Amino acid sequence: MEAIIETGGKQFRVAEGDTISVEKLPVEAGEQVVFDRVLTVSDEGELKIGRPLVEGAKVVGKVLEHGKDRKIIVFKYKAKKNYRRKQGHRQPLTRVLIEKIEA
């Protein structure tokens, strides 16, 4: 069974047992999280497509840990004007283990 969920402004294709990294969620590590914005659900050849969401479908996951993504370097400069600015950014993430897909 597979599903496409939306969280943090992004879409993820998930199956039971998958581990995904999503935008940081306000949930403690070890607790369960429910994704109710399910766009599609596929189960053994049967495909349910939501308009825009599948009615009554949800994906249950367990928060494994909170962390940060790799560093992104933001470098601005203007040629011949001695203007240079260097800045780094690490996006906070939450790793989630997908436990169950209900449709």
N, C-alpha and C positions, 0 to 999 in steps of 0.2 A: 504494500500500500504506500502510495506517494501522495504528496500534497505540495502546493505552492502557497506559501504564506507571505504576508507583508508585515514588516516591523522596522521601525526606524527609518522609514522612507525608502526601504529596499525590499526586493522580493527574493525569497529563498526557496529552492526546490529541496524538500526534505523527505526522508523515509524513516521508519522506526529504527532506532539504533544509531542514527547519524549524530555527529557533533558539529555544531555551527557556531560561528562567531558573529554576534549581532551588536548593534549599537548598545551602549551601556543601559541596563535595565535597573530600576529602583527595587531590586529584590536581593535578599541576602543569599550567599552561597549555600547550597544544600536545600533550598526551598524550591517548590514547584512554581512554574510559570505557565499560563495558558495563553496561547495565541488564538484569538477568535477571528482575526481577519484572514480567512482562508479563501483563496481565489479559485483553486481547482483541487479536485480530489480524484485520484486514479486508483481503482481497486480491481485487479485481475481483468483488465480489458474494459471495464466500465468506467467511463469518464464523466464526472460531474463538473460543469463549468458554471461559476457564479456570475450573477449580473447585478452588481459587481462582486458580491460575496456569495459563497455557498451557505444556504440556510441551515442552521443547526450544526455546522461543522466546527470542530476545534482541534487544536494540536496541543498536547500536554508535554512539557519538557521539564528538565531538572537543571538548575543553575549549578555548573561545576565550579567556575571561578570568575573573578573579575581581573582584567589585565589591561594592557595597552598594546596597540598595533605598532608596526615598525615606524621609525621616524621618517617624516616627510620634511625635506628641506625646501623652504620658500626663500628664493633669492631674487631680489629686485635690484636693478641697476639702470642707469641712464648713461649711454655711451658719451664719452668725452666730457662729462660733467662731474667726475669724481663722486658719484652718488652710488653707494652700495649698501644694501641692508640684507642681512642674513638672519633667518628665523627658522626654528625647528618646531614641529608639531607631532604629537603622538596621540592618536584618537583612542579614548577609553572604550574597551570592548567587554562583552560578557560572553563566556563560552557556555553553550546550552546543549545538553544531551536530550534528543528527542525520544520520549518514552512511548507515546501513544498517539494515534491519529483516529479521531472519531468523526464519522460522517453520517 
